[in-house]
Amino acid sequence: MRFSPDEAHELARRAAMRAGAREDVADSLAKAVVSAERAGKKTVGFAHLIDYLHAFAEGRIDGKATPVVTYPAPALIRVDAQQGIAQLGFDLAFEELMARAKAHGVATFQQHGSYTAGELGYYTRRLAGRGLLAMAVSNAPALMTTAESRKPILGTNPLSFAAPLENGGPLVFDQASSATAFVNVRHAAQAGEAIPEGWALDGAGEPTTDSREALNGALLAFGGARGANIALMVEVLAAGLTGANWSLDAPSFVQGGQSPSVGLCVVAWDAAAGFGTRLQTHIERLAQCGMHIPGRRGSLDELDIPDDIIEQLER
């Protein structure tokens, strides 16, 4: 079925409220879900909303939680999500984060105690859309391993970066530290499809292309030790700096009744006058050299949502 962004927002909001979310929680989550869909990130759009709905109903998200926002330093905002969603804490701090970045040149948002962050590009894209550069990192329950460990010890620990451009949408990338995101492996398992070599290990710690076996094993870091190093950096920032659960200690985000209580760290920089024009010129040079420029496809104005997801939402 096809929906306008407003229709899709109302569908997501209504489903979240029926699953136990307070209205402001549901509205914040719906904005993020629709933003992911409009950016073409379908695996972390309505498909991932289903995880949130189950988490509301089963206690992994407190749908009535009110984040606690504090300002321990002029360029620092800290948020305790109170076992709620990550998006609401960011919404509450967004305008202040922008103001402090412009006043001091840079400002940091640190949040702990939330469900997983959803589409990480949502946070950086919003800041870049208002003229700031931004980097975001978040951790998640342990799903990824390294060549030496061969058991889950780190989250897929994504990193996103965005920068404003003079014309059109901002430069944005959002990527996991693992060779692929967990939702892609789960989708392959549901469809009975194989996965490429190098994505995952099975439950015995052996390489596998069987997506169902991979769900019982662990994902692999992209680029071997290099990807694992980036995942560790993300862990230090998203969990260590914020005070959130380390990935090893985070409960599952798909089963049980406990919040993963993971972290989100966002850094925003004020750009100097003329930055957008200078970057725009350079990006155009790179594009002429054949480089793919992430995030510049624009926002979709009509959203296709699969019938099976619509049926789950309506239920």
ROSE-927738 format. One record per residue (C-alpha): residue number from 1; residue in three letters; y, x, z. Coordinates in Angstrom, 2 decimals, decimal comma, always signed. Each point is the difference from the previous one (the first is absolute). Layout:
% ROSE-927738
+-----+---------+---------+---------+---------+
| num | residuo |      py |      px |      pz |
+-----+---------+---------+---------+---------+
| NUM |     ALA |       Y |       X |       Z |
...
+-----+---------+---------+---------+---------+
END
This chain:
% ROSE-927738
+-----+---------+---------+---------+---------+
| num | residuo |      py |      px |      pz |
+-----+---------+---------+---------+---------+
|   1 |     MET |   +0,00 |   +0,00 |   +0,00 |
|   2 |     ARG |   +3,57 |   +1,10 |   -0,66 |
|   3 |     PHE |   +2,79 |   -0,17 |   +2,56 |
|   4 |     SER |   +3,66 |   +0,85 |   +0,15 |
|   5 |     PRO |   +0,92 |   +2,48 |   +2,77 |
|   6 |     ASP |   +1,41 |   -2,86 |   +2,10 |
|   7 |     GLU |   -3,16 |   -2,09 |   -0,43 |
|   8 |     ALA |   -2,19 |   +2,98 |   +0,85 |
|   9 |     HIS |   +2,08 |   +0,72 |   +3,10 |
|  10 |     GLU |   -0,41 |   -3,58 |   +1,22 |
|  11 |     LEU |   -3,76 |   +0,13 |   -0,60 |
|  12 |     ALA |   -0,36 |   +3,24 |   +1,99 |
|  13 |     ARG |   +2,31 |   -1,20 |   +2,77 |
|  14 |     ARG |   -1,83 |   -3,31 |   +0,40 |
|  15 |     ALA |   -3,41 |   +1,69 |   +0,08 |
|  16 |     ALA |   +1,13 |   +2,51 |   +2,64 |
|  17 |     MET |   +1,40 |   -2,76 |   +2,22 |
|  18 |     ARG |   -3,21 |   -2,01 |   -0,27 |
|  19 |     ALA |   -1,92 |   +3,13 |   +1,03 |
|  20 |     GLY |   +2,08 |   +0,33 |   +3,17 |
|  21 |     ALA |   +3,19 |   +1,87 |   -0,92 |
|  22 |     ARG |   +3,39 |   -1,01 |   +1,35 |
|  23 |     GLU |   +2,48 |   -1,01 |   -2,71 |
|  24 |     ASP |   +2,02 |   +3,25 |   +0,01 |
|  25 |     VAL |   -3,23 |   +2,05 |   -0,04 |
|  26 |     ALA |   -1,34 |   -2,04 |   -2,91 |
|  27 |     ASP |   +3,28 |   +0,32 |   -1,92 |
|  28 |     SER |   +0,11 |   +3,79 |   +0,48 |
|  29 |     LEU |   -3,60 |   +0,41 |   -1,16 |
|  30 |     ALA |   +0,52 |   -2,32 |   -2,99 |
|  31 |     LYS |   +2,98 |   +2,09 |   -1,18 |
|  32 |     ALA |   -2,13 |   +3,14 |   +0,04 |
|  33 |     VAL |   -2,95 |   -1,65 |   -1,76 |
|  34 |     VAL |   +2,17 |   -1,37 |   -2,81 |
|  35 |     SER |   +1,81 |   +3,34 |   -0,34 |
|  36 |     ALA |   -3,35 |   +1,76 |   -0,50 |
|  37 |     GLU |   -1,04 |   -2,53 |   -2,63 |
|  38 |     ARG |   +3,32 |   +0,31 |   -1,84 |
|  39 |     ALA |   -0,42 |   +3,79 |   -0,02 |
|  40 |     GLY |   -3,46 |   -0,38 |   -1,56 |
|  41 |     LYS |   -1,82 |   +1,14 |   +3,19 |
|  42 |     LYS |   -2,49 |   -2,87 |   +0,00 |
|  43 |     THR |   -2,58 |   +1,62 |   +2,30 |
|  44 |     VAL |   +2,56 |   +0,02 |   +2,82 |
|  45 |     GLY |   +1,57 |   -3,33 |   -0,94 |
|  46 |     PHE |   -1,74 |   -3,37 |   +0,31 |
|  47 |     ALA |   -3,44 |   +1,63 |   +0,03 |
|  48 |     HIS |   +0,98 |   +1,90 |   +3,16 |
|  49 |     LEU |   +1,67 |   -3,08 |   +1,50 |
|  50 |     ILE |   -3,50 |   -1,38 |   +0,56 |
|  51 |     ASP |   -0,62 |   +2,89 |   +2,44 |
|  52 |     TYR |   +3,15 |   -0,97 |   +1,90 |
|  53 |     LEU |   -1,04 |   -3,66 |   +0,21 |
|  54 |     HIS |   -3,39 |   +0,90 |   +1,47 |
|  55 |     ALA |   +1,71 |   +2,45 |   +2,36 |
|  56 |     PHE |   +2,37 |   -2,72 |   +1,27 |
|  57 |     ALA |   -2,89 |   -2,39 |   +0,57 |
|  58 |     GLU |   -2,30 |   +2,58 |   +1,62 |
|  59 |     GLY |   +2,54 |   +1,74 |   +2,24 |
|  60 |     ARG |   +0,59 |   +3,31 |   -1,80 |
|  61 |     ILE |   +3,62 |   -1,08 |   -0,52 |
|  62 |     ASP |   +2,06 |   -1,81 |   +2,63 |
|  63 |     GLY |   +1,74 |   -2,54 |   -2,21 |
|  64 |     LYS |   +2,53 |   -0,78 |   +2,74 |
|  65 |     ALA |   +0,94 |   +3,61 |   +0,80 |
|  66 |     THR |   +3,69 |   +0,93 |   +0,21 |
|  67 |     PRO |   +0,63 |   +3,70 |   -0,73 |
|  68 |     VAL |   +2,01 |   +1,97 |   +2,56 |
|  69 |     VAL |   +2,73 |   +2,09 |   -1,67 |
|  70 |     THR |   +1,68 |   +2,92 |   +1,81 |
|  71 |     TYR |   +2,51 |   +2,70 |   -0,99 |
|  72 |     PRO |   -0,81 |   +3,19 |   +1,94 |
|  73 |     ALA |   +2,25 |   +2,20 |   -2,18 |
|  74 |     PRO |   +2,84 |   -0,62 |   -2,49 |
|  75 |     ALA |   -2,23 |   +0,64 |   -3,04 |
|  76 |     LEU |   -3,25 |   -1,39 |   +1,44 |
|  77 |     ILE |   -1,36 |   -3,54 |   +0,22 |
|  78 |     ARG |   -3,25 |   -0,60 |   +1,87 |
|  79 |     VAL |   -2,00 |   -3,22 |   -0,16 |
|  80 |     ASP |   -2,98 |   -1,25 |   +1,97 |
|  81 |     ALA |   -1,62 |   -2,59 |   -2,28 |
|  82 |     GLN |   -1,84 |   -1,57 |   +2,96 |
|  83 |     GLN |   -3,24 |   -0,33 |   -2,02 |
|  84 |     GLY |   +1,75 |   -2,00 |   -2,70 |
|  85 |     ILE |   +0,65 |   +0,78 |   -3,66 |
|  86 |     ALA |   +1,80 |   +3,16 |   -1,11 |
|  87 |     GLN |   +2,40 |   -1,82 |   -2,34 |
|  88 |     LEU |   +1,86 |   -2,03 |   +2,65 |
|  89 |     GLY |   +1,01 |   +3,05 |   +2,04 |
|  90 |     PHE |   +1,36 |   +1,63 |   -3,14 |
|  91 |     ASP |   +1,89 |   -3,17 |   -0,95 |
|  92 |     LEU |   +1,66 |   -0,15 |   +3,42 |
|  93 |     ALA |   +1,10 |   +3,65 |   -0,22 |
|  94 |     PHE |   +0,80 |   +0,16 |   -3,73 |
|  95 |     GLU |   +3,78 |   -0,49 |   +0,04 |
|  96 |     GLU |   +0,41 |   +2,32 |   +2,97 |
|  97 |     LEU |   -2,17 |   +2,65 |   -1,66 |
|  98 |     MET |   +2,25 |   -0,14 |   -3,07 |
|  99 |     ALA |   +3,17 |   +0,16 |   +2,09 |
| 100 |     ARG |   -1,20 |   +2,97 |   +2,04 |
| 101 |     ALA |   -1,18 |   +1,90 |   -3,09 |
| 102 |     LYS |   +3,43 |   -0,42 |   -1,57 |
| 103 |     ALA |   +1,78 |   +0,96 |   +3,21 |
| 104 |     HIS |   -2,08 |   +3,11 |   +0,73 |
| 105 |     GLY |   -1,36 |   +0,95 |   -3,43 |
| 106 |     VAL |   -3,57 |   -0,72 |   +1,09 |
| 107 |     ALA |   -1,77 |   -2,42 |   +2,35 |
| 108 |     THR |   -3,60 |   -0,52 |   +1,05 |
| 109 |     PHE |   -1,97 |   -3,18 |   +0,74 |
| 110 |     GLN |   -3,08 |   +0,50 |   +2,19 |
| 111 |     GLN |   -2,35 |   -2,90 |   +0,78 |
| 112 |     HIS |   -3,26 |   -0,20 |   +1,91 |
| 113 |     GLY |   -2,38 |   -2,76 |   +1,05 |
| 114 |     SER |   -0,36 |   -1,94 |   -3,27 |
| 115 |     TYR |   -2,56 |   -1,19 |   -2,50 |
| 116 |     THR |   -0,23 |   +2,12 |   -3,16 |
| 117 |     ALA |   +3,25 |   +0,28 |   -1,97 |
| 118 |     GLY |   -1,07 |   -1,67 |   -3,26 |
| 119 |     GLU |   +1,70 |   +1,31 |   -3,13 |
| 120 |     LEU |   +1,83 |   +3,13 |   +1,17 |
| 121 |     GLY |   +2,30 |   +0,00 |   -3,03 |
| 122 |     TYR |   +1,49 |   -3,24 |   +1,35 |
| 123 |     TYR |   +1,90 |   +1,95 |   +2,68 |
| 124 |     THR |   +1,33 |   +2,80 |   -2,18 |
| 125 |     ARG |   +0,79 |   -2,26 |   -2,98 |
| 126 |     ARG |   +2,23 |   -2,19 |   +2,16 |
| 127 |     LEU |   +2,02 |   +2,97 |   +1,24 |
| 128 |     ALA |   +0,31 |   +1,51 |   -3,49 |
| 129 |     GLY |   +1,17 |   -3,37 |   -1,25 |
| 130 |     ARG |   +2,94 |   +0,37 |   +2,39 |
| 131 |     GLY |   +0,87 |   +3,51 |   -1,14 |
| 132 |     LEU |   -1,96 |   +2,15 |   +2,48 |
| 133 |     LEU |   -2,81 |   +2,50 |   -0,50 |
| 134 |     ALA |   -3,04 |   -0,79 |   +2,13 |
| 135 |     MET |   -3,39 |   +1,33 |   +0,96 |
| 136 |     ALA |   -2,61 |   -2,00 |   +1,90 |
| 137 |     VAL |   -3,40 |   +0,88 |   +1,48 |
| 138 |     SER |   -2,54 |   -2,12 |   +1,86 |
| 139 |     ASN |   -3,43 |   +0,55 |   +1,46 |
| 140 |     ALA |   -2,96 |   -2,36 |   +0,18 |
| 141 |     PRO |   -3,47 |   -0,24 |   +1,57 |
| 142 |     ALA |   -2,25 |   +2,95 |   -0,90 |
| 143 |     LEU |   -1,52 |   -0,60 |   -3,45 |
| 144 |     MET |   +0,35 |   +3,45 |   -1,58 |
| 145 |     THR |   -1,90 |   +3,23 |   +0,48 |
| 146 |     THR |   +0,25 |   +3,62 |   -1,06 |
| 147 |     ALA |   -2,57 |   +2,26 |   -1,64 |
| 148 |     GLU |   -0,71 |   +1,65 |   +3,35 |
| 149 |     SER |   -0,24 |   -3,11 |   +2,20 |
| 150 |     ARG |   -1,80 |   -2,51 |   -2,27 |
| 151 |     LYS |   +0,82 |   -2,89 |   +2,36 |
| 152 |     PRO |   +3,15 |   -2,17 |   +0,31 |
| 153 |     ILE |   +2,65 |   +1,91 |   +1,96 |
| 154 |     LEU |   +3,33 |   -0,89 |   -1,67 |
| 155 |     GLY |   +1,58 |   -3,11 |   -1,46 |
| 156 |     THR |   +0,76 |   -0,24 |   -3,71 |
| 157 |     ASN |   +3,47 |   +0,91 |   +1,32 |
| 158 |     PRO |   +2,38 |   -0,82 |   -2,87 |
| 159 |     LEU |   +3,37 |   +1,53 |   -0,80 |
| 160 |     SER |   +2,83 |   -1,64 |   -1,94 |
| 161 |     PHE |   +3,28 |   +1,37 |   -1,32 |
| 162 |     ALA |   +2,87 |   -1,76 |   -1,74 |
| 163 |     ALA |   +3,38 |   +1,00 |   -1,41 |
| 164 |     PRO |   +2,75 |   -2,12 |   -1,54 |
| 165 |     LEU |   +0,82 |   +0,29 |   -3,69 |
| 166 |     GLU |   +3,22 |   -0,90 |   -1,77 |
| 167 |     ASN |   -1,68 |   -2,45 |   -2,40 |
| 168 |     GLY |   -2,93 |   -2,31 |   +0,69 |
| 169 |     GLY |   -2,43 |   +0,13 |   +2,88 |
| 170 |     PRO |   -0,42 |   +3,03 |   +2,27 |
| 171 |     LEU |   -2,46 |   +2,85 |   -0,35 |
| 172 |     VAL |   -2,88 |   -0,96 |   +2,29 |
| 173 |     PHE |   -3,48 |   +1,34 |   +0,66 |
| 174 |     ASP |   -2,53 |   -1,13 |   +2,56 |
| 175 |     GLN |   -3,36 |   +1,70 |   +0,25 |
| 176 |     ALA |   -2,86 |   +0,38 |   +2,45 |
| 177 |     SER |   -1,22 |   +3,38 |   +1,21 |
| 178 |     SER |   -3,49 |   -1,07 |   -0,99 |
| 179 |     ALA |   -1,25 |   +0,21 |   -3,58 |
| 180 |     THR |   +0,46 |   -3,78 |   -0,14 |
| 181 |     ALA |   +1,08 |   -2,77 |   +2,36 |
| 182 |     PHE |   -2,64 |   -1,75 |   +2,11 |
| 183 |     VAL |   +0,89 |   -3,36 |   -1,58 |
| 184 |     ASN |   -1,03 |   +1,36 |   -3,42 |
| 185 |     VAL |   -3,47 |   +0,93 |   +1,28 |
| 186 |     ARG |   -0,36 |   -3,38 |   +1,71 |
| 187 |     HIS |   +1,03 |   -1,79 |   -3,20 |
| 188 |     ALA |   -2,61 |   +1,98 |   -1,97 |
| 189 |     ALA |   -2,66 |   -0,90 |   +2,57 |
| 190 |     GLN |   +0,87 |   -3,69 |   -0,20 |
| 191 |     ALA |   -0,23 |   +0,17 |   -3,80 |
| 192 |     GLY |   -3,24 |   +2,03 |   +0,09 |
| 193 |     GLU |   +1,64 |   +2,87 |   -1,88 |
| 194 |     ALA |   -0,59 |   +3,73 |   +0,28 |
| 195 |     ILE |   +2,76 |   +2,37 |   +1,12 |
| 196 |     PRO |   +0,86 |   +3,41 |   -1,50 |
| 197 |     GLU |   -1,46 |   +3,20 |   +1,37 |
| 198 |     GLY |   +2,21 |   +1,65 |   +2,58 |
| 199 |     TRP |   +1,21 |   -3,21 |   +1,61 |
| 200 |     ALA |   -2,41 |   -0,35 |   +2,90 |
| 201 |     LEU |   -3,07 |   +1,01 |   +1,99 |
| 202 |     ASP |   -2,79 |   -2,36 |   +1,10 |
| 203 |     GLY |   -1,10 |   -0,62 |   +3,59 |
| 204 |     ALA |   -2,10 |   +3,17 |   -0,04 |
| 205 |     GLY |   +2,98 |   +2,12 |   -1,02 |
| 206 |     GLU |   -1,15 |   +0,47 |   -3,60 |
| 207 |     PRO |   +2,13 |   -0,55 |   -3,13 |
| 208 |     THR |   -0,43 |   -3,47 |   -1,48 |
| 209 |     THR |   +1,18 |   -2,15 |   -2,88 |
| 210 |     ASP |   -1,45 |   -3,15 |   +1,62 |
| 211 |     SER |   +2,99 |   -1,92 |   +1,31 |
| 212 |     ARG |   -2,08 |   -1,92 |   +2,54 |
| 213 |     GLU |   -1,42 |   +3,20 |   +1,44 |
| 214 |     ALA |   +3,52 |   +1,41 |   +0,13 |
| 215 |     LEU |   +1,07 |   -2,83 |   +2,30 |
| 216 |     ASN |   -2,56 |   +1,29 |   +2,51 |
| 217 |     GLY |   +1,12 |   +3,60 |   -0,45 |
| 218 |     ALA |   +3,42 |   +1,59 |   -0,39 |
| 219 |     LEU |   +2,68 |   +0,57 |   -2,62 |
| 220 |     LEU |   +0,82 |   +3,51 |   -1,19 |
| 221 |     ALA |   +3,44 |   +1,62 |   -0,01 |
| 222 |     PHE |   +1,56 |   +0,57 |   -3,42 |
| 223 |     GLY |   +0,04 |   +3,65 |   -0,99 |
| 224 |     GLY |   -2,32 |   +1,08 |   +2,80 |
| 225 |     ALA |   +1,73 |   +1,99 |   +2,75 |
| 226 |     ARG |   +3,46 |   -0,61 |   -1,52 |
| 227 |     GLY |   -0,32 |   -3,75 |   +0,35 |
| 228 |     ALA |   -1,48 |   +0,37 |   +3,47 |
| 229 |     ASN |   +3,02 |   +2,10 |   +1,01 |
| 230 |     ILE |   +2,35 |   -2,74 |   -1,18 |
| 231 |     ALA |   -2,04 |   -2,60 |   +1,92 |
| 232 |     LEU |   +0,31 |   +2,17 |   +3,12 |
| 233 |     MET |   +3,76 |   +0,32 |   -0,48 |
| 234 |     VAL |   +0,25 |   -3,79 |   -0,32 |
| 235 |     GLU |   -2,10 |   -0,38 |   +3,15 |
| 236 |     VAL |   +2,30 |   +2,30 |   +1,96 |
| 237 |     LEU |   +3,11 |   -1,93 |   -1,11 |
| 238 |     ALA |   -1,34 |   -3,56 |   +0,01 |
| 239 |     ALA |   -2,14 |   +0,19 |   +3,14 |
| 240 |     GLY |   +1,02 |   +3,13 |   +1,90 |
| 241 |     LEU |   +3,77 |   -0,39 |   -0,31 |
| 242 |     THR |   +0,05 |   -3,77 |   +0,52 |
| 243 |     GLY |   -2,55 |   -0,16 |   +2,83 |
| 244 |     ALA |   -2,39 |   -2,22 |   -1,98 |
| 245 |     ASN |   -3,78 |   +0,19 |   +0,05 |
| 246 |     TRP |   -1,50 |   +2,99 |   -1,74 |
| 247 |     SER |   -2,16 |   -1,19 |   -2,89 |
| 248 |     LEU |   -3,14 |   +1,04 |   +1,89 |
| 249 |     ASP |   +0,99 |   -2,32 |   +2,85 |
| 250 |     ALA |   +1,23 |   -2,95 |   -2,07 |
| 251 |     PRO |   -2,22 |   -3,13 |   +0,02 |
| 252 |     SER |   -1,05 |   -1,44 |   -3,36 |
| 253 |     PHE |   +2,54 |   -2,03 |   -1,96 |
| 254 |     VAL |   -2,72 |   -2,28 |   -1,45 |
| 255 |     GLN |   -2,16 |   -0,87 |   +3,01 |
| 256 |     GLY |   +0,16 |   -0,40 |   +3,77 |
| 257 |     GLY |   +2,79 |   -1,41 |   +2,13 |
| 258 |     GLN |   +2,16 |   +3,05 |   +0,69 |
| 259 |     SER |   +3,12 |   +1,17 |   -1,80 |
| 260 |     PRO |   -0,31 |   +3,33 |   -1,81 |
| 261 |     SER |   +3,34 |   +0,86 |   +1,70 |
| 262 |     VAL |   +0,83 |   +2,57 |   -2,66 |
| 263 |     GLY |   +3,36 |   +1,51 |   -0,92 |
| 264 |     LEU |   +2,70 |   -0,01 |   -2,65 |
| 265 |     CYS |   +2,70 |   +2,65 |   -0,43 |
| 266 |     VAL |   +2,87 |   -0,42 |   -2,48 |
| 267 |     VAL |   +2,78 |   +2,53 |   -0,65 |
| 268 |     ALA |   +3,14 |   -1,08 |   -1,86 |
| 269 |     TRP |   +2,60 |   +2,36 |   -1,48 |
| 270 |     ASP |   +3,48 |   -0,80 |   -1,22 |
| 271 |     ALA |   +0,54 |   +1,26 |   -3,54 |
| 272 |     ALA |   +3,10 |   +1,96 |   -0,97 |
| 273 |     ALA |   +2,45 |   -1,50 |   -2,47 |
| 274 |     GLY |   -1,30 |   +0,36 |   -3,54 |
| 275 |     PHE |   -3,60 |   +0,49 |   +1,07 |
| 276 |     GLY |   -1,31 |   -3,07 |   -1,84 |
| 277 |     THR |   +1,63 |   +1,06 |   -3,28 |
| 278 |     ARG |   -1,26 |   +3,59 |   +0,29 |
| 279 |     LEU |   -3,54 |   -1,14 |   +0,78 |
| 280 |     GLN |   +0,11 |   -2,60 |   -2,80 |
| 281 |     THR |   +0,82 |   +2,72 |   -2,53 |
| 282 |     HIS |   -2,82 |   +2,22 |   +1,21 |
| 283 |     ILE |   -2,53 |   -2,84 |   +0,08 |
| 284 |     GLU |   +0,84 |   -0,85 |   -3,61 |
| 285 |     ARG |   -0,62 |   +3,66 |   -0,96 |
| 286 |     LEU |   -3,40 |   -0,09 |   +1,73 |
| 287 |     ALA |   -0,90 |   -3,27 |   -1,70 |
| 288 |     GLN |   +0,85 |   +1,52 |   -3,39 |
| 289 |     CYS |   -2,46 |   +2,79 |   +0,84 |
| 290 |     GLY |   -2,72 |   -2,65 |   +0,39 |
| 291 |     MET |   -0,06 |   -0,25 |   +3,79 |
| 292 |     HIS |   -0,86 |   -3,36 |   +1,55 |
| 293 |     ILE |   +2,81 |   -1,05 |   +2,35 |
| 294 |     PRO |   -1,52 |   -2,09 |   +2,83 |
| 295 |     GLY |   +1,60 |   -3,23 |   +1,12 |
| 296 |     ARG |   +2,21 |   -0,63 |   -3,03 |
| 297 |     ARG |   -1,93 |   -2,90 |   -1,51 |
| 298 |     GLY |   +2,33 |   -2,54 |   +1,65 |
| 299 |     SER |   -0,88 |   -3,10 |   +2,01 |
| 300 |     LEU |   -2,19 |   -2,76 |   -1,39 |
| 301 |     ASP |   +1,59 |   -3,46 |   -0,08 |
| 302 |     GLU |   -3,29 |   -1,86 |   -0,43 |
| 303 |     LEU |   -3,00 |   +0,76 |   +2,19 |
| 304 |     ASP |   -3,65 |   -0,54 |   -0,98 |
| 305 |     ILE |   -2,16 |   -0,69 |   +3,05 |
| 306 |     PRO |   -3,80 |   -0,28 |   -0,51 |
| 307 |     ASP |   -1,56 |   -3,40 |   +0,61 |
| 308 |     ASP |   -2,40 |   +1,30 |   +2,67 |
| 309 |     ILE |   +2,94 |   +1,33 |   +2,07 |
| 310 |     ILE |   +1,86 |   -3,31 |   -0,41 |
| 311 |     GLU |   -3,08 |   -1,84 |   +1,27 |
| 312 |     GLN |   -0,21 |   +2,25 |   +3,07 |
| 313 |     LEU |   +3,70 |   -0,47 |   +0,71 |
| 314 |     GLU |   -0,20 |   -3,77 |   -0,35 |
| 315 |     ARG |   -2,94 |   -0,10 |   +2,43 |
+-----+---------+---------+---------+---------+
END
